[in-house]
């Protein structure tokens, strides 16, 4: 991927900003990122991964009432990490910590990423089948919402679109399997 600014050098700096629930992404080379001031962090001269997470945790706690996000004395049953230890280091001890501290971590993820669901990325060379699957999933979600809102005609149209895409998906999978 080339730099979006100069279009000459490869993009090595990828920046995602979420402002007022609007997500913008920039893909810049090192030089253009420095020129635009995207590599300087005036608020934290020694920004590290741990400092970043610690700062984010403190911000979430400051915004909360103190009851939902707070220092818990309970520890992870798998590794023994306490939430206070996570606040200090910015690192979880094991995969069980995600479940143990879920109530505290979800608001943090929502603030950082704009969502708590992982959507993943589509590979650079995506297959037609993957595209069909994604479209089908989106249409099913729209259909579910239409049914909840009692918009049955719209739901029926979405059902028909889903069936057509499922047929195209089967054909694409057959062709990819050759």
N, C-alpha and C positions, 0 to 999 in steps of 0.2 A: 504494500500500500504506500502510495506517495504522499508526501506532505501536502495538506490542503492549502497551505499558504503559498509556498514557492513552487510546488509541483515538480521539483527536481530531485530532491533527496528522499530516502525512505523515511516514513513516519515512525519515529521511535518513542514519541511521547503521546500518550492517549489520555485525554482529559474528559471527564464526565462531570458536568455541573447540573445541579437541580436547584432552580430558583423559582419560587412560587409554583411548585409542582410542574414546572416545565423543564424537561430534560434536554440538554444540549451536549453534543459530543464533538471533540476536536481531535484530529490526528495530525500531529506536527513533527517536523524534524527537530533535532536538538537546538539548532541555531535559531529557527523561527520561534520556538518555544521560549528561548531566552530573550529574544527581541521583544516578544509580546508580554514578557514578564510573567509567564506561566510557570516558571521553575523557581521563583522566589516565594517564600512563605514569610511574609512580614510579621505574622502573628506568632511565629514559633521559630526562632533561629536554629535550634537544634532538633528539627522535626524527625522523630523516629517512629517506627511502627508502634512501639509501646506507648510513646507520648501521644500519638494520634488517638489511639483507642482510649487511653486514660482521659484525654480531653473530651472526647465524644461522650464517654460515660458521665463525666462531671456535668456536661451541658444537659444531657437527658435528665439527670437527677435534679438539676436546678429548675428545669421546666416542670417536673412532676411535683405532685403534692408531697412526695416523700414516702408515701405508703406503697405505691406500686413498684417503685425502684428505690431500693435502699440496701444497706449492707445487711446481708443475711448471715446469721450464725450457722445455718445449715450448711453442710459440706456435701460435695459430690460423693456418692457412695462408692464410686469406682476408684477415683484417684485421691480423694480427700481434699480437693481444692475448695476453698471458701470463696464466696462471691467477692468479698473484700480483697482477697488475693488477686482475683481477676481484675478488679478495678485498679489495683496498683500496677500490675504487670501488663495488662492489655492482652493477655494470652490465657486461653482455656487449657486445662490439663489433659483432657481426653474427650472422646466423642460423647460420652455420657453427660459431660458438663452442659452441652447444648440443651439437653432435656431438663436437667436439674435447674438451670438458670434461665429457662425459656421466657418467663415473664419479664425478666430484666433485659434480655438480649433482643427480643422482638421490637420494642420501641427504638432501640439503638439502630437496628438494621433498617427499620422503616425510615428513620431520619437520614441515614447515610445513603441508602440505595433508592429511597422513594417507594419501596415495596418490600415485603418480607418473602415473597415467592421468588424462587429461582427460575428464570426463564431460559437461561442458557443461550448459546449462540448457534447459529446455523453454520455448518462448515462452509468454507470458501467455495467448494465445488459441491453444491447441494443437489441431491437427486430430486427428480420430479416427485417421487413417492414421498419424500420428506416434506416437500411443499404441500402436497395434497393432505397429508396427515395434519399439518399445522392449520390449514384452512378448515378442515373438518372439525377440528377441536374448537376453533373460534366460532364456527357456525353453531356447534352444539351448545356453547355457552350463550350465544345470542338466542337460540331456541328456548333454552331453559328460562332465560329472563322473560321472553315473550309469553311463555306459559304462565309464569308467576304473575305477570301483569294482565293475564287473561286476554291476550292478543292472539287468538287461536288461528286466525287467517294468516297472520305473519309467521306463526310457528309452523304452519303447514307448508308455506313457501320455503321456509328454511329447511324443513324436513326433505323436501324435494331436491333442494340444492345439495344437501348432505348426501342423499342417495346417488345423485349424479357424480359427485366427487368421489364417493366410495367406488363407483364403477370405474372411473378414471384411475383411481388408485390401484385397483386390481390389475388393470391393463398395464399400468406403469411398472408394477412389481413383476408382472410376467415378462415384460421387455427387459428389465434390469437383470432378471434371472437367466437370460440367454447366455 
